[in-house]
Amino acid sequence: MIAFLRAIATVERVLLASIMIAMTLLYSGAVLVREVSDELYRELAWVDEATRWLMVWMVFLGLGLALEQGKHVAMTSLLATFSQGTRRMVRRAIDLVGLLFSLAIVWFGWDITRLVLGTGQVSPTLGLTTAILYLALPVGFGLLALRYLAGLLGIQERALEHEHPERPS
């Protein structure tokens, strides 16, 4: 399972970097084209919508990776007052609640995605089904649920040293 989680993290990193590069290139290209020709720039109306879609996917794809690296909001000052054993129990409780919440979001996100797919709604400039955009919700929270499950089972601890830095003497 650890190898599987590492593979997922690698794929996430590659996707997130690719999305960031694509967004940068799209916006930069649109700005350059705007300076050259207004007519040609009007043909690139889809760039704004595409970058917004990419941003949504980037946010949701980054959820699990952010949790793994200890980048989510945490009450570190409170946790630092607990003993190591109590801290582990609190972490397991957080993982359980996070897992249940993530699975609920996956469930409802999938329902919303199916609903939108059934409407046949398409984006105005990209011409793609908007279900692709809504699919980011169950995918992202599914990846987050995997991280919470790994933490709950003790398979993978997440960035403890970043959450509880040593206090200077």
Kinemage of the C-alpha trace (Angstrom):
@kinemage 1
@onewidth
@group {chain A} dominant
@subgroup {mainchain}
@vectorlist {calphas} color= white
{ca met a 1} P 0.000 0.000 0.000
{ca ile a 2} L 2.906 2.370 0.700
{ca ala a 3} L 4.217 1.872 -2.847
{ca phe a 4} L 0.712 2.559 -4.161
{ca leu a 5} L 0.464 5.784 -2.138
{ca arg a 6} L 3.901 6.876 -3.349
{ca ala a 7} L 2.879 6.215 -6.944
{ca ile a 8} L -0.288 8.262 -6.468
{ca ala a 9} L 1.725 11.099 -4.903
{ca thr a 10} L 4.102 11.050 -7.877
{ca val a 11} L 1.222 11.178 -10.355
{ca glu a 12} L -0.359 14.017 -8.353
{ca arg a 13} L 2.875 16.006 -8.385
{ca val a 14} L 3.290 15.540 -12.130
{ca leu a 15} L -0.330 16.512 -12.800
{ca leu a 16} L -0.161 19.548 -10.518
{ca ala a 17} L 3.082 20.757 -12.089
{ca ser a 18} L 1.666 20.175 -15.578
{ca ile a 19} L -1.485 22.111 -14.736
{ca met a 20} L 0.537 24.992 -13.333
{ca ile a 21} L 2.742 25.083 -16.435
{ca ala a 22} L -0.293 24.876 -18.739
{ca met a 23} L -2.021 27.736 -16.906
{ca thr a 24} L 1.104 29.882 -17.122
{ca leu a 25} L 1.586 29.180 -20.827
{ca leu a 26} L -2.079 29.773 -21.643
{ca tyr a 27} L -2.289 33.096 -19.838
{ca ser a 28} L 1.109 34.277 -21.069
{ca gly a 29} L 0.242 33.335 -24.620
{ca ala a 30} L -3.096 35.130 -24.407
{ca val a 31} L -1.423 38.292 -23.108
{ca leu a 32} L 1.140 38.219 -25.923
{ca val a 33} L -1.541 37.648 -28.541
{ca arg a 34} L -3.628 40.509 -27.115
{ca glu a 35} L -0.679 42.856 -27.632
{ca val a 36} L -0.331 41.752 -31.248
{ca ser a 37} L -3.930 41.520 -32.449
{ca asp a 38} L -7.308 42.154 -30.836
{ca glu a 39} L -9.011 40.028 -33.475
{ca leu a 40} L -6.792 37.062 -32.782
{ca tyr a 41} L -7.224 37.600 -29.038
{ca arg a 42} L -11.012 37.248 -29.392
{ca glu a 43} L -10.383 33.794 -30.807
{ca leu a 44} L -8.699 32.890 -27.514
{ca ala a 45} L -11.783 33.515 -25.360
{ca trp a 46} L -11.583 29.878 -24.286
{ca val a 47} L -8.268 30.471 -22.478
{ca asp a 48} L -9.910 32.177 -19.508
{ca glu a 49} L -12.412 29.365 -19.040
{ca ala a 50} L -9.769 26.683 -19.548
{ca thr a 51} L -7.495 28.182 -16.903
{ca arg a 52} L -10.391 28.408 -14.446
{ca trp a 53} L -11.151 24.741 -15.028
{ca leu a 54} L -7.484 23.879 -14.566
{ca met a 55} L -7.413 25.874 -11.327
{ca val a 56} L -10.390 23.920 -9.969
{ca trp a 57} L -8.717 20.632 -10.838
{ca met a 58} L -5.432 21.819 -9.330
{ca val a 59} L -7.117 22.681 -6.029
{ca phe a 60} L -8.901 19.355 -5.679
{ca leu a 61} L -5.989 17.232 -6.916
{ca gly a 62} L -3.760 18.919 -4.353
{ca leu a 63} L -5.927 18.062 -1.327
{ca gly a 64} L -4.390 14.666 -0.576
{ca leu a 65} L -0.851 15.794 -1.240
{ca ala a 66} L -1.306 18.805 1.029
{ca leu a 67} L -2.566 16.544 3.828
{ca glu a 68} L 0.352 14.168 3.389
{ca gln a 69} L 2.809 17.058 3.680
{ca gly a 70} L 1.100 18.529 6.753
{ca lys a 71} L -0.100 21.636 4.916
{ca his a 72} L -3.734 21.512 6.068
{ca val a 73} L -4.929 23.688 8.920
{ca ala a 74} L -3.991 22.182 12.287
{ca met a 75} L -4.108 23.251 15.902
{ca thr a 76} L -0.414 22.654 16.448
{ca ser a 77} L -0.129 24.672 19.635
{ca leu a 78} L -2.840 22.553 21.274
{ca leu a 79} L -1.454 19.256 19.958
{ca ala a 80} L 2.032 20.176 21.153
{ca thr a 81} L 0.756 20.191 24.757
{ca phe a 82} L -0.341 16.542 24.518
{ca ser a 83} L 1.822 13.514 25.199
{ca gln a 84} L 2.966 11.451 22.221
{ca gly a 85} L 0.315 8.780 22.924
{ca thr a 86} L -2.512 11.293 23.239
{ca arg a 87} L -1.308 13.032 20.096
{ca arg a 88} L -1.510 9.741 18.186
{ca met a 89} L -5.044 9.100 19.487
{ca val a 90} L -6.139 12.601 18.491
{ca arg a 91} L -4.535 12.124 15.082
{ca arg a 92} L -6.413 8.824 14.581
{ca ala a 93} L -9.684 10.532 15.569
{ca ile a 94} L -8.952 13.338 13.098
{ca asp a 95} L -8.166 10.749 10.422
{ca leu a 96} L -11.456 8.927 11.086
{ca val a 97} L -13.541 12.106 10.908
{ca gly a 98} L -11.592 13.258 7.838
{ca leu a 99} L -12.110 9.894 6.147
{ca leu a 100} L -15.860 9.908 6.810
{ca phe a 101} L -16.198 13.519 5.643
{ca ser a 102} L -14.134 12.841 2.508
{ca leu a 103} L -16.199 9.773 1.640
{ca ala a 104} L -19.407 11.783 2.080
{ca ile a 105} L -18.061 14.444 -0.292
{ca val a 106} L -17.065 11.729 -2.785
{ca trp a 107} L -20.617 10.340 -2.607
{ca phe a 108} L -22.353 13.694 -3.018
{ca gly a 109} L -19.799 14.905 -5.555
{ca trp a 110} L -20.408 11.836 -7.687
{ca asp a 111} L -24.185 12.438 -7.475
{ca ile a 112} L -23.716 16.042 -8.593
{ca thr a 113} L -21.415 14.942 -11.418
{ca arg a 114} L -23.984 12.398 -12.628
{ca leu a 115} L -26.748 14.992 -12.383
{ca val a 116} L -24.776 17.533 -14.429
{ca leu a 117} L -23.831 14.852 -16.948
{ca gly a 118} L -27.518 14.000 -17.321
{ca thr a 119} L -28.424 17.604 -18.122
{ca gly a 120} L -26.078 17.681 -21.096
{ca gln a 121} L -24.732 21.058 -19.985
{ca val a 122} L -21.631 22.165 -21.878
{ca ser a 123} L -19.221 25.009 -21.248
{ca pro a 124} L -19.779 28.066 -23.435
{ca thr a 125} L -16.283 28.440 -24.902
{ca leu a 126} L -14.679 25.027 -24.482
{ca gly a 127} L -17.690 23.046 -25.653
{ca leu a 128} L -16.950 20.312 -23.106
{ca thr a 129} L -19.437 18.750 -20.741
{ca thr a 130} L -19.342 20.569 -17.422
{ca ala a 131} L -19.432 17.176 -15.710
{ca ile a 132} L -15.647 17.141 -16.256
{ca leu a 133} L -15.382 20.167 -13.992
{ca tyr a 134} L -17.645 18.649 -11.331
{ca leu a 135} L -15.707 15.372 -11.453
{ca ala a 136} L -12.805 17.152 -9.739
{ca leu a 137} L -14.779 17.058 -6.475
{ca pro a 138} L -15.111 13.263 -6.048
{ca val a 139} L -11.647 12.629 -7.511
{ca gly a 140} L -9.924 15.110 -5.202
{ca phe a 141} L -11.767 14.012 -2.090
{ca gly a 142} L -11.211 10.366 -3.060
{ca leu a 143} L -7.470 11.024 -3.029
{ca leu a 144} L -7.853 12.809 0.304
{ca ala a 145} L -9.815 9.834 1.693
{ca leu a 146} L -6.940 7.518 0.722
{ca arg a 147} L -4.521 9.634 2.758
{ca tyr a 148} L -6.850 9.685 5.766
{ca leu a 149} L -7.300 5.905 5.510
{ca ala a 150} L -3.533 5.372 5.355
{ca gly a 151} L -3.118 7.546 8.449
{ca leu a 152} L -5.937 5.792 10.277
{ca leu a 153} L -4.432 2.376 9.595
{ca gly a 154} L -0.966 3.591 10.561
{ca ile a 155} L 0.369 2.798 7.101
{ca gln a 156} L 1.654 6.292 6.455
{ca glu a 157} L 2.258 9.068 8.947
{ca arg a 158} L 2.080 12.555 7.609
{ca ala a 159} L 4.653 15.289 8.216
{ca leu a 160} L 4.660 15.213 12.035
{ca glu a 161} L 7.808 17.289 12.262
{ca his a 162} L 6.236 20.108 10.261
{ca glu a 163} L 3.148 20.182 12.425
{ca his a 164} L 5.007 20.116 15.743
{ca pro a 165} L 8.243 22.067 15.424
{ca glu a 166} L 10.596 21.942 18.356
{ca arg a 167} L 10.444 24.964 20.597
{ca pro a 168} L 13.715 26.841 21.092
{ca ser a 169} L 15.324 26.356 24.523
